[in-house]
Amino acid sequence: MNTHKLARSCAIVGITRAIGLKTDKEKKTPLQLVVEACGELFRTTGIDRTKIGALFTGRMPRSYFTLQYSQSVLNELKIAPVISTEVTSHGGGALGTIELAALALNAGLVDYALCVTGEASPIWIDMIGGSANWEADLQFEAPYGPTTPSLYAQSACRYMHEYGISSRQMARVAVENRKWALHHPYAAMHKKGEITVDDVVNSPMIASPLHLLDCAPWFPGGIASAALITRADIAKQICPNPTYIAGFGQWNTHEWVGERMGTWNVEPVKKGPSMVRTGAKVAADNAYAMSGLSAADINIAETSVPFTFANLLMLEELGFCGEGEGGRFVESGGIDFDGGLPFNTTGGYLSFGQSGQGLYLLKEIVDQMWNQAEGKPIAGVENGLVHGHGGPLGCHSVMIVSKNN
Amino acid sequence: MKGNNPMNETPIKVPDWSAGKKVMVGELFLGLYQPSPETTGFWEGVKRRELLFKHCECGQFHHPRRMLCSVCSSQKLSWKKSTGIGSVYSFSEIHRAPTPEYAQTVPYTVGLIETGEGVHFFCRIDQGRKTPIAIGDKAKLDFRVLESGYQMPVFITHD
């Protein structure tokens, strides 16, 4: 396969983050956070703005409306790249920045690529009141009064119906994710204590079948993350322990929930439309194929899906269990904090909170490899998988990173 | 050459609600719910209490606003009236409303109706039989003025 030549051809040689909280005396914009993360990256790697050949940003932050967003970042950092753009496809675009970096590096266009994501909406915007208007088709869906959970719930409804998934199985994800959050100083639920399956299924119904604790809370602030990517040969010279980009894949199928059943005859809905199966499986299959690794080789996995059921579904799509087996997999300890696959180790969107985390999930895996995790450290991480998701299960990026070249 | 003069084109008729409804995200004005040229046909139908889907010359129905048939790649699509018969494909009962105007109605249900034309139509679903809304329930088309103040096509379950 052509893509195999990309495997481990590039590496992350630096990755930084900046966090701003709602409670900070001086509230920060996404651009301030982005600049803070990039500044630290330049200082810690020794690769400054004059050496950056490519700049790829995640999508424009909701709380920083500007056209040509990547230009705003470029302008503020005063870098002059030969190639740059904003990468959209919702949260899937965060990892898309790294994919484009790998392509530009392999093409010999540049030696160093800067990838940066940032968001601070919960600081500046009423996310609860307004969020459905971001997720629904304004003309054909929004007038019916949907909320974001009710849009995702269309898939939850079919997932439970088609595979016999139960609310209690879904709840297990929230229970296990919470345990990781208790160890992470910045997790939204850091001080909220453990929860039980009963707590989840008895929490108020938000949009059936999703209860309050089946849904991600908003992160009480904003996060920007910046990564410096270079070719493996350069990485070995400038970094003692590069994290290699072993494989990646991206697969987007639709935009609105009401459009989803209008797609078929392409993967992953070759046989017919589905409200359940997603492009994450195709993205993951491609990432595994490129990397030469399988799910059994993965020591840590992170996903940005914001509901319990979607986490079960992603465990299936990402290859950690078979189709329809997500419920039984978690019930039998598959993602247990004690002894299971380390999964959503910052607490996940369900307990760390949602804030367009972008590359922060990738940073968590790199941090674990570099023994500098902000939350609970995990020993012996060789290979990690991160899944970036966006739109109501419409956009999917998967990246596998490895300590080994 | 008459047809090439833009001044001769019939102005697009927009339904009454096209004056638009503000879409706010907190204090941020995002835009308007407003039909555009590729969708006005649908909303003209709604004014007449008709549910219209795009129908391709190959026989395939599409919704919403398809301009290119995903089956045969034809662009010869026209609006065709739905029989208004369908069944519940998926649904969610909303208990926490997005905005105060919808909060008066909770709980209410949104979902996908699989229509006789093979279209999966996202809409409000109201319970019209004794048992709560469930996958597979038969449902038929109706029109209701919703909290937004606009008449919208909805489906009602029945025995």
Interface residues (C-beta under 8 A of the other chain):
Chain A: R62 F65 I125 D126 M127 G129 G130 S131 A132 N133 W134 D137 L138 Q139 F140 E141 A142 P143 Y144 G145 P146 T147 P149 S150 L151 A153 Q154 S155 A156 C157 R158 H161 P204 M205 I206 A207 S208 P209 L210 W256 V257 G258 E259 R260 M261 G262 T263 W264 N265 P273 M275
Chain B: K21 V23 M24 V25 G26 E27 L28 L30 G31 L32 Y33 Q34 P35 S36 T39 H62 H63 P64 R65 R66 S70 Y89 S90 F91 S92 E93 I94 H95 R96 A97 P98 T99 Y102 T105 Y108 V110 G111 L112 H120 F121 F122 C123 R124 I135 L146 E147 S148 Y150 M152
